[in-house]
Amino acid sequence: MEDLTTYAENTWCPGCGNFGILTAIGKAIPLLEEKGIRRENIVITAGIGCHAKIFDYLNLSGLYGLHGRNCSNSEGIKIGNPALKIINFSGDGNGLGEGLAHTMFAAKRNQDMTYILHNNSVYALTTGQFSPLTEKGWKGPSTPKGSFEKPFHAISLMIEAG
């Protein structure tokens, strides 16, 4: 993973699940290379949120997109160059809140991309507003009496869409 690592200081919170995703990607990229996928043909995309910091920590080509639009960006990149291997990183708020329609239509079209959802169940970068995957009753800065919605099941939603 050394040659994948950048100079950027990691600012994720201790214990965040994003560390595990970063470690897994660090192990997956060399495996893709062993299968003949050249590193310059691997492109990552990210939106806005804690998940998107992974873009800063990986020495790979890619695109930071607008909040919720990284599925659309990934689709455009793939259409423009079908030979590229697209890895799309999204947070629960980015992909299933702001970008739900884009994410669902990418699933419906069965786009050739890898979609990795960083689910921390909140909009953590903005100090903890509830997201579409936050458990009902969760208390945070924007919901001191507890969130009032039940979370939806993201995997079922994507299966139904595609």
MDTraj code that builds the backbone (N, CA, C; nanometers):
import mdtraj as md
import numpy as np

residues = "MET GLU ASP LEU THR THR TYR ALA GLU ASN THR TRP CYS PRO GLY CYS GLY ASN PHE GLY ILE LEU THR ALA ILE GLY LYS ALA ILE PRO LEU LEU GLU GLU LYS GLY ILE ARG ARG GLU ASN ILE VAL ILE THR ALA GLY ILE GLY CYS HIS ALA LYS ILE PHE ASP TYR LEU ASN LEU SER GLY LEU TYR GLY LEU HIS GLY ARG ASN CYS SER ASN SER GLU GLY ILE LYS ILE GLY ASN PRO ALA LEU LYS ILE ILE ASN PHE SER GLY ASP GLY ASN GLY LEU GLY GLU GLY LEU ALA HIS THR MET PHE ALA ALA LYS ARG ASN GLN ASP MET THR TYR ILE LEU HIS ASN ASN SER VAL TYR ALA LEU THR THR GLY GLN PHE SER PRO LEU THR GLU LYS GLY TRP LYS GLY PRO SER THR PRO LYS GLY SER PHE GLU LYS PRO PHE HIS ALA ILE SER LEU MET ILE GLU ALA GLY".split()
xyz = np.array([
    [0.0832, -0.1199, 0.0000],
    [0.0000, 0.0000, 0.0000],
    [0.0870, 0.1254, 0.0000],
    [0.2167, 0.1092, 0.0243],
    [0.3025, 0.2265, 0.0347],
    [0.2947, 0.3165, -0.0875],
    [0.3035, 0.2609, -0.2074],
    [0.3010, 0.3457, -0.3258],
    [0.1605, 0.3956, -0.3583],
    [0.0612, 0.3494, -0.2845],
    [-0.0752, 0.4012, -0.2982],
    [-0.1011, 0.5175, -0.2035],
    [-0.0173, 0.5290, -0.1018],
    [-0.0388, 0.6278, 0.0031],
    [0.0084, 0.7658, -0.0413],
    [-0.0657, 0.8679, -0.0011],
    [-0.0292, 1.0058, -0.0332],
    [0.0286, 1.0746, 0.0899],
    [0.0616, 1.1993, 0.0742],
    [0.1156, 1.2813, 0.1824],
    [0.0083, 1.3277, 0.2809],
    [-0.1185, 1.3137, 0.2452],
    [-0.2275, 1.3712, 0.3246],
    [-0.2369, 1.3068, 0.4629],
    [-0.2550, 1.3904, 0.5629],
    [-0.2747, 1.3425, 0.6996],
    [-0.4171, 1.2894, 0.7128],
    [-0.4305, 1.1710, 0.7703],
    [-0.5627, 1.1121, 0.7869],
    [-0.6345, 1.1810, 0.9024],
    [-0.7555, 1.2290, 0.8757],
    [-0.8322, 1.3025, 0.9772],
    [-0.9623, 1.2330, 1.0159],
    [-0.9770, 1.1054, 0.9799],
    [-1.0962, 1.0334, 1.0230],
    [-1.0932, 1.0153, 1.1746],
    [-1.2097, 1.0036, 1.2323],
    [-1.2207, 0.9845, 1.3770],
    [-1.1686, 0.8461, 1.4164],
    [-1.1062, 0.8345, 1.5330],
    [-1.0614, 0.7033, 1.5798],
    [-1.1784, 0.6047, 1.5832],
    [-1.1541, 0.4850, 1.5334],
    [-1.2565, 0.3814, 1.5328],
    [-1.3501, 0.3855, 1.4136],
    [-1.3344, 0.4834, 1.3257],
    [-1.4222, 0.4956, 1.2087],
    [-1.4038, 0.3755, 1.1157],
    [-1.5133, 0.3279, 1.0606],
    [-1.5098, 0.2163, 0.9668],
    [-1.4382, 0.2477, 0.8368],
    [-1.4170, 0.3757, 0.8088],
    [-1.3475, 0.4135, 0.6857],
    [-1.2043, 0.3614, 0.6817],
    [-1.1422, 0.3429, 0.7982],
    [-1.0067, 0.2881, 0.8018],
    [-1.0040, 0.1473, 0.7422],
    [-1.1050, 0.0679, 0.7747],
    [-1.1128, -0.0675, 0.7202],
    [-1.1317, -0.0673, 0.5694],
    [-1.2112, 0.0267, 0.5200],
    [-1.2322, 0.0378, 0.3753],
    [-1.1015, 0.0772, 0.3072],
    [-1.0292, 0.1721, 0.3644],
    [-0.9008, 0.2140, 0.3083],
    [-0.8023, 0.0971, 0.3050],
    [-0.7965, 0.0204, 0.4125],
    [-0.7075, -0.0958, 0.4175],
    [-0.7461, -0.1987, 0.3116],
    [-0.8757, -0.2250, 0.2984],
    [-0.9222, -0.3225, 0.1988],
    [-0.8886, -0.2781, 0.0568],
    [-0.9079, -0.1504, 0.0272],
    [-0.8741, -0.0990, -0.1063],
    [-0.7239, -0.1094, -0.1297],
    [-0.6462, -0.0824, -0.0264],
    [-0.5011, -0.0955, -0.0379],
    [-0.4577, -0.2366, -0.0713],
    [-0.5346, -0.3349, -0.0292],
    [-0.5055, -0.4745, -0.0627],
    [-0.5655, -0.5139, -0.1974],
    [-0.6763, -0.4507, -0.2355],
    [-0.7456, -0.4868, -0.3600],
    [-0.6752, -0.4343, -0.4846],
    [-0.6177, -0.3159, -0.4781],
    [-0.5547, -0.2563, -0.5967],
    [-0.4430, -0.3462, -0.6513],
    [-0.3509, -0.3974, -0.5691],
    [-0.2494, -0.4888, -0.6226],
    [-0.3103, -0.6162, -0.6835],
    [-0.4215, -0.6632, -0.6290],
    [-0.4878, -0.7808, -0.6863],
    [-0.5452, -0.7491, -0.8241],
    [-0.6004, -0.6291, -0.8397],
    [-0.6482, -0.5872, -0.9721],
    [-0.5319, -0.5810, -1.0706],
    [-0.4182, -0.5313, -1.0237],
    [-0.3001, -0.5243, -1.1101],
    [-0.2529, -0.6641, -1.1496],
    [-0.2597, -0.7588, -1.0570],
    [-0.2234, -0.8975, -1.0889],
    [-0.3140, -0.9560, -1.1963],
    [-0.4381, -0.9070, -1.2026],
    [-0.5336, -0.9541, -1.3036],
    [-0.5197, -0.8778, -1.4352],
    [-0.4185, -0.7928, -1.4449],
    [-0.3923, -0.7232, -1.5696],
    [-0.4546, -0.5854, -1.5823],
    [-0.5156, -0.5357, -1.4756],
    [-0.5724, -0.4005, -1.4799],
    [-0.4628, -0.3036, -1.4359],
    [-0.4202, -0.2207, -1.5280],
    [-0.3129, -0.1264, -1.4986],
    [-0.3634, -0.0161, -1.4058],
    [-0.2766, 0.0259, -1.3167],
    [-0.3156, 0.1262, -1.2173],
    [-0.3676, 0.2546, -1.2819],
    [-0.3104, 0.2936, -1.3947],
    [-0.3570, 0.4160, -1.4606],
    [-0.4965, 0.3994, -1.5200],
    [-0.5470, 0.2767, -1.5238],
    [-0.6836, 0.2511, -1.5712],
    [-0.7829, 0.2341, -1.4569],
    [-0.7377, 0.2573, -1.3347],
    [-0.8255, 0.2538, -1.2175],
    [-0.8576, 0.3981, -1.1803],
    [-0.9852, 0.4301, -1.1750],
    [-1.0295, 0.5663, -1.1454],
    [-1.1244, 0.5614, -1.0259],
    [-1.1020, 0.6495, -0.9292],
    [-1.1912, 0.6569, -0.8142],
    [-1.2739, 0.7847, -0.8216],
    [-1.3957, 0.7760, -0.7709],
    [-1.4814, 0.8938, -0.7598],
    [-1.5336, 0.9017, -0.6166],
    [-1.5618, 1.0218, -0.5750],
    [-1.6170, 1.0449, -0.4414],
    [-1.7023, 1.1702, -0.4452],
    [-1.7910, 1.1807, -0.3500],
    [-1.8768, 1.2983, -0.3384],
    [-1.8283, 1.3881, -0.2264],
    [-1.9206, 1.4304, -0.1427],
    [-1.8882, 1.5167, -0.0297],
    [-1.9215, 1.4411, 0.0985],
    [-1.8321, 1.4450, 0.1941],
    [-1.8538, 1.3786, 0.3218],
    [-1.7265, 1.3115, 0.3694],
    [-1.7335, 1.2497, 0.4848],
    [-1.6161, 1.1821, 0.5408],
    [-1.5621, 1.0752, 0.4467],
    [-1.6511, 1.0047, 0.3780],
    [-1.6070, 0.9005, 0.2848],
    [-1.5111, 0.9562, 0.1808],
    [-1.5352, 1.0803, 0.1375],
    [-1.4605, 1.1383, 0.0264],
    [-1.3146, 1.1652, 0.0608],
    [-1.2818, 1.1686, 0.1889],
    [-1.1421, 1.1898, 0.2269],
    [-1.0533, 1.0765, 0.1763],
    [-1.1124, 0.9603, 0.1462],
    [-1.0342, 0.8489, 0.0933],
    [-0.9634, 0.8903, -0.0356],
    [-1.0251, 0.9824, -0.1083],
    [-0.9659, 1.0356, -0.2315],
    [-0.8291, 1.0982, -0.2029],
    [-0.8182, 1.1656, -0.0882],
    [-0.6930, 1.2314, -0.0509],
    [-0.5850, 1.1322, -0.0100],
    [-0.6251, 1.0143, 0.0333],
    [-0.5312, 0.9184, 0.0901],
    [-0.4817, 0.8152, -0.0105],
    [-0.5408, 0.8120, -0.1302],
    [-0.5028, 0.7146, -0.2323],
    [-0.4382, 0.7851, -0.3510],
    [-0.3259, 0.7344, -0.3937],
    [-0.2551, 0.7902, -0.5083],
    [-0.3096, 0.7257, -0.6363],
    [-0.4344, 0.7611, -0.6677],
    [-0.5020, 0.7101, -0.7868],
    [-0.5692, 0.8267, -0.8583],
    [-0.5901, 0.8114, -0.9870],
    [-0.6642, 0.9127, -1.0625],
    [-0.8096, 0.9108, -1.0197],
    [-0.8749, 1.0244, -1.0316],
    [-1.0151, 1.0258, -0.9942],
    [-1.0779, 1.1622, -1.0020],
    [-1.1973, 1.1692, -0.9466],
    [-1.2767, 1.2908, -0.9513],
    [-1.3536, 1.3080, -0.8211],
    [-1.3338, 1.4219, -0.7577],
    [-1.4188, 1.4655, -0.6473],
    [-1.5402, 1.5303, -0.7118],
    [-1.6583, 1.4876, -0.6780],
    [-1.7769, 1.5450, -0.7396],
    [-1.8614, 1.6241, -0.6422],
    [-1.9682, 1.6789, -0.6950],
    [-2.0645, 1.7493, -0.6118],
    [-2.1350, 1.6512, -0.5194],
    [-2.1956, 1.7033, -0.4142],
    [-2.2643, 1.6199, -0.3165],
    [-2.3738, 1.5370, -0.3832],
    [-2.3591, 1.4052, -0.3744],
    [-2.4608, 1.3146, -0.4259],
    [-2.4518, 1.2832, -0.5736],
    [-2.3542, 1.3358, -0.6435],
    [-2.3500, 1.3192, -0.7888],
    [-2.2414, 1.2238, -0.8370],
    [-2.1736, 1.1547, -0.7466],
    [-2.0613, 1.0746, -0.7932],
    [-2.1015, 0.9538, -0.8756],
    [-2.2222, 0.9006, -0.8608],
    [-2.2655, 0.7931, -0.9519],
    [-2.2771, 0.8465, -1.0944],
    [-2.3321, 0.9655, -1.1089],
    [-2.3421, 1.0263, -1.2419],
    [-2.2034, 1.0530, -1.2989],
    [-2.1126, 1.1015, -1.2154],
    [-1.9751, 1.1234, -1.2610],
    [-1.9100, 0.9927, -1.3034],
    [-1.9307, 0.8876, -1.2247],
    [-1.8740, 0.7566, -1.2576],
    [-1.9292, 0.7048, -1.3898],
    [-2.0595, 0.7206, -1.4090],
    [-2.1204, 0.6768, -1.5348],
    [-2.0616, 0.7528, -1.6532],
    [-2.0447, 0.8832, -1.6388],
    [-1.9882, 0.9631, -1.7472],
    [-1.8460, 0.9225, -1.7809],
    [-1.7659, 0.8967, -1.6780],
    [-1.6279, 0.8526, -1.7005],
    [-1.6273, 0.7190, -1.7740],
    [-1.7123, 0.6270, -1.7305],
    [-1.7170, 0.4935, -1.7913],
    [-1.7652, 0.5000, -1.9362],
    [-1.8650, 0.5828, -1.9632],
    [-1.9133, 0.5987, -2.1007],
    [-1.8029, 0.6592, -2.1874],
    [-1.7299, 0.7561, -2.1317],
    [-1.6223, 0.8207, -2.2059],
    [-1.5054, 0.7287, -2.2350],
    [-1.4783, 0.6350, -2.1438],
    [-1.3687, 0.5401, -2.1630],
    [-1.4065, 0.4077, -2.0977],
    [-1.4721, 0.3194, -2.1735],
    [-1.5198, 0.1922, -2.1173],
    [-1.4097, 0.1013, -2.0631],
    [-1.2843, 0.1256, -2.0995],
    [-1.1752, 0.0402, -2.0526],
    [-1.1368, 0.0676, -1.9075],
    [-1.1837, 0.1776, -1.8518],
    [-1.1457, 0.2130, -1.7155],
    [-1.2210, 0.1302, -1.6120],
    [-1.1537, 0.1016, -1.5016],
    [-1.2134, 0.0349, -1.3859],
    [-1.2513, 0.1447, -1.2876],
    [-1.3821, 0.1618, -1.2642],
    [-1.4319, 0.2693, -1.1793],
    [-1.4617, 0.2159, -1.0393],
    [-1.4079, 0.2835, -0.9392],
    [-1.4398, 0.2537, -0.7995],
    [-1.5030, 0.3800, -0.7421],
    [-1.6286, 0.3689, -0.7064],
    [-1.7102, 0.4819, -0.6625],
    [-1.7282, 0.4727, -0.5109],
    [-1.6768, 0.5708, -0.4392],
    [-1.6929, 0.5768, -0.2943],
    [-1.8044, 0.6743, -0.2606],
    [-1.8926, 0.6334, -0.1716],
    [-2.0023, 0.7211, -0.1321],
    [-2.0357, 0.6986, 0.0146],
    [-2.0818, 0.8037, 0.0778],
    [-2.1327, 0.7925, 0.2135],
    [-2.2828, 0.7728, 0.2103],
    [-2.3398, 0.7354, 0.3235],
    [-2.4843, 0.7132, 0.3289],
    [-2.5612, 0.8413, 0.3011],
    [-2.5133, 0.9537, 0.3476],
    [-2.5802, 1.0807, 0.3184],
    [-2.5599, 1.1227, 0.1745],
    [-2.4383, 1.1104, 0.1256],
    [-2.4046, 1.1495, -0.0106],
    [-2.4807, 1.0663, -0.1138],
    [-2.4757, 0.9353, -0.1003],
    [-2.5323, 0.8478, -0.2024],
    [-2.6780, 0.8126, -0.1845],
    [-2.7258, 0.8167, -0.0603],
    [-2.8634, 0.7732, -0.0350],
    [-2.9520, 0.8856, 0.0162],
    [-2.8937, 1.0011, 0.0377],
    [-2.9696, 1.1214, 0.0732],
    [-2.9680, 1.2151, -0.0457],
    [-2.8602, 1.2926, -0.0551],
    [-2.8453, 1.3898, -0.1637],
    [-2.8501, 1.3247, -0.3015],
    [-2.7931, 1.2059, -0.3150],
    [-2.7795, 1.1454, -0.4476],
    [-2.8608, 1.0204, -0.4711],
    [-2.9695, 1.0021, -0.3976],
    [-3.0460, 0.8776, -0.4083],
    [-3.0902, 0.8477, -0.5510],
    [-3.1447, 0.9441, -0.6212],
    [-3.1924, 0.9186, -0.7579],
    [-3.0772, 0.8761, -0.8484],
    [-2.9626, 0.9416, -0.8357],
    [-2.8471, 0.9073, -0.9192],
    [-2.7977, 0.7660, -0.8878],
    [-2.7949, 0.7323, -0.7595],
    [-2.7501, 0.5998, -0.7180],
    [-2.8466, 0.4925, -0.7669],
    [-2.9763, 0.5168, -0.7511],
    [-3.0759, 0.4176, -0.7946],
    [-3.0722, 0.3965, -0.9456],
    [-3.0577, 0.5039, -1.0225],
    [-3.0552, 0.4874, -1.1675],
    [-2.9268, 0.4208, -1.2147],
    [-2.8161, 0.4423, -1.1457],
    [-2.6940, 0.3686, -1.1788],
    [-2.7154, 0.2196, -1.1530],
    [-2.7836, 0.1859, -1.0429],
    [-2.8157, 0.0457, -1.0143],
    [-2.9121, -0.0094, -1.1189],
    [-3.0114, 0.0693, -1.1553],
    [-3.1091, 0.0266, -1.2564],
    [-3.0399, -0.0040, -1.3887],
    [-2.9421, 0.0793, -1.4246],
    [-2.8698, 0.0606, -1.5509],
    [-2.7622, -0.0475, -1.5398],
    [-2.7408, -0.0973, -1.4182],
    [-2.6395, -0.1998, -1.3922],
    [-2.5039, -0.1569, -1.4473],
    [-2.4656, -0.0354, -1.4125],
    [-2.3403, 0.0197, -1.4626],
    [-2.2209, -0.0630, -1.4158],
    [-2.1204, -0.0717, -1.4999],
    [-1.9988, -0.1461, -1.4696],
    [-1.9070, -0.0595, -1.3836],
    [-1.9350, -0.0586, -1.2553],
    [-1.8532, 0.0140, -1.1587],
    [-1.8638, -0.0582, -1.0250],
    [-1.7664, -0.0353, -0.9413],
    [-1.7724, -0.0844, -0.8043],
    [-1.8211, 0.0309, -0.7174],
    [-1.9261, 0.0066, -0.6406],
    [-1.9851, 0.1098, -0.5549],
    [-1.9606, 0.0693, -0.4102],
    [-1.8850, 0.1489, -0.3386],
    [-1.8531, 0.1193, -0.1990],
    [-1.9198, 0.2244, -0.1113],
    [-2.0131, 0.1784, -0.0288],
    [-2.0886, 0.2680, 0.0589],
    [-2.0245, 0.2716, 0.1970],
    [-1.9834, 0.3892, 0.2388],
    [-1.9320, 0.4119, 0.3737],
    [-2.0531, 0.4497, 0.4586],
    [-2.1030, 0.3569, 0.5362],
    [-2.2237, 0.3832, 0.6146],
    [-2.1879, 0.4104, 0.7599],
    [-2.1806, 0.5371, 0.7954],
    [-2.1629, 0.5707, 0.9364],
    [-2.2938, 0.6183, 0.9984],
    [-2.4014, 0.6088, 0.9215],
    [-2.5388, 0.6348, 0.9674],
    [-2.5685, 0.7794, 1.0051],
    [-2.4790, 0.8704, 0.9707],
    [-2.5023, 1.0130, 0.9964],
    [-2.4284, 1.0957, 0.8906],
    [-2.4660, 1.2219, 0.8825],
    [-2.3847, 1.3185, 0.8083],
    [-2.2757, 1.3631, 0.9055],
    [-2.1690, 1.2852, 0.9160],
    [-2.0684, 1.3079, 1.0201],
    [-1.9814, 1.4302, 0.9947],
    [-1.9536, 1.4594, 0.8692],
    [-1.8666, 1.5726, 0.8388],
    [-1.9276, 1.7041, 0.8865],
    [-2.0596, 1.7103, 0.8897],
    [-2.1273, 1.8316, 0.9371],
    [-2.1795, 1.8129, 1.0794],
    [-2.1108, 1.7354, 1.1557],
    [-2.1300, 1.7151, 1.3001],
    [-2.2513, 1.6334, 1.3401],
    [-2.3075, 1.5546, 1.2522],
    [-2.4012, 1.4535, 1.2967],
    [-2.5489, 1.4731, 1.2744],
    [-2.5895, 1.5247, 1.1595],
    [-2.7320, 1.5222, 1.1272],
    [-2.7678, 1.3787, 1.0878],
    [-2.8941, 1.3400, 1.1097],
    [-2.9315, 1.2031, 1.0756],
    [-2.9385, 1.1867, 0.9238],
    [-2.9119, 1.0650, 0.8780],
    [-2.9097, 1.0329, 0.7354],
    [-3.0221, 0.9340, 0.7048],
    [-3.0394, 0.8952, 0.5794],
    [-3.1424, 0.7968, 0.5462],
    [-3.1209, 0.6600, 0.6124],
    [-3.0003, 0.6353, 0.6649],
    [-2.9725, 0.5060, 0.7275],
    [-2.9578, 0.5145, 0.8795],
    [-2.9887, 0.6291, 0.9376],
    [-2.9824, 0.6454, 1.0830],
    [-3.0993, 0.5723, 1.1485],
    [-3.0700, 0.5026, 1.2561],
    [-3.1744, 0.4318, 1.3301],
    [-3.2742, 0.5299, 1.3904],
    [-3.4007, 0.4933, 1.3869],
    [-3.5055, 0.5757, 1.4470],
    [-3.4747, 0.5948, 1.5956],
    [-3.4902, 0.7183, 1.6414],
    [-3.4670, 0.7502, 1.7815],
    [-3.3264, 0.7987, 1.8130],
    [-3.2356, 0.7913, 1.7150],
    [-3.0983, 0.8360, 1.7377],
    [-3.0968, 0.9847, 1.7701],
    [-3.0252, 1.0208, 1.8755],
    [-3.0181, 1.1612, 1.9175],
    [-2.8858, 1.2221, 1.8730],
    [-2.8969, 1.3389, 1.8126],
    [-2.7791, 1.4116, 1.7665],
    [-2.8061, 1.5604, 1.7684],
    [-2.7103, 1.6400, 1.7206],
    [-2.7242, 1.7862, 1.7245],
    [-2.8501, 1.8390, 1.6555],
    [-2.8899, 1.7775, 1.5460],
    [-3.0084, 1.8271, 1.4743],
    [-3.1374, 1.7590, 1.5201],
    [-3.1244, 1.6557, 1.6005],
    [-3.2419, 1.5809, 1.6476],
    [-3.2269, 1.5495, 1.7967],
    [-3.2315, 1.6505, 1.8822],
    [-3.2108, 1.6257, 2.0253],
    [-3.3189, 1.5372, 2.0873],
    [-3.4351, 1.5286, 2.0234],
    [-3.5416, 1.4409, 2.0736],
    [-3.5417, 1.3065, 2.0020],
    [-3.4470, 1.2864, 1.9151],
    [-3.4353, 1.1605, 1.8419],
    [-3.4878, 1.1712, 1.7000],
    [-3.4220, 1.1016, 1.6087],
    [-3.4677, 1.1026, 1.4694],
    [-3.6034, 1.0336, 1.4622],
    [-3.6875, 1.0815, 1.3754],
    [-3.8262, 1.0359, 1.3710],
    [-3.8547, 0.9393, 1.2569],
    [-3.7566, 0.9114, 1.1737],
    [-3.7772, 0.8221, 1.0597],
    [-3.7067, 0.6893, 1.0816],
    [-3.7654, 0.5841, 1.0275],
    [-3.6974, 0.4554, 1.0246],
    [-3.6014, 0.4562, 0.9058],
    [-3.4852, 0.3933, 0.9186],
    [-3.3937, 0.3871, 0.8049],
    [-3.4475, 0.2920, 0.6987],
    [-3.4128, 0.3173, 0.5747],
    [-3.4487, 0.2185, 0.4735],
    [-3.3337, 0.1210, 0.4558],
    [-3.3617, 0.0102, 0.3926],
    [-3.2629, -0.0945, 0.3721],
    [-3.1982, -0.0729, 0.2359],
    [-3.0756, -0.0224, 0.2361],
    [-3.0077, 0.0195, 0.1134],
    [-2.9887, -0.0950, 0.0144],
    [-2.9505, -0.2117, 0.0613],
    [-2.9263, -0.3237, -0.0301],
    [-3.0556, -0.3651, -0.0985],
    [-3.1635, -0.3750, -0.0232],
    [-3.2931, -0.4098, -0.0837],
    [-3.3346, -0.3062, -0.1874],
    [-3.3115, -0.1801, -0.1573],
    [-3.3463, -0.0724, -0.2498],
    [-3.2683, -0.0851, -0.3806],
    [-3.1395, -0.1138, -0.3720],
    [-3.0576, -0.1271, -0.4933],
    [-3.0949, -0.2521, -0.5723],
    [-3.1256, -0.3601, -0.5025],
    [-3.1692, -0.4821, -0.5721],
    [-3.2992, -0.4553, -0.6458],
    [-3.3899, -0.3875, -0.5802],
    [-3.5183, -0.3546, -0.6435],
    [-3.4989, -0.2620, -0.7633],
    [-3.4049, -0.1681, -0.7510],
    [-3.3795, -0.0737, -0.8608],
    [-3.3181, -0.1436, -0.9816],
    [-3.2312, -0.2404, -0.9559],
    [-3.1565, -0.2991, -1.0669],
    [-3.1931, -0.4391, -1.0954],
])
top = md.Topology()
chain = top.add_chain()
for i, resn in enumerate(residues, 1):
    res = top.add_residue(resn, chain, resSeq=i)
    for name in ("N", "CA", "C"):
        top.add_atom(name, md.element.get_by_symbol(name[0]), res)
traj = md.Trajectory(xyz[None], top)
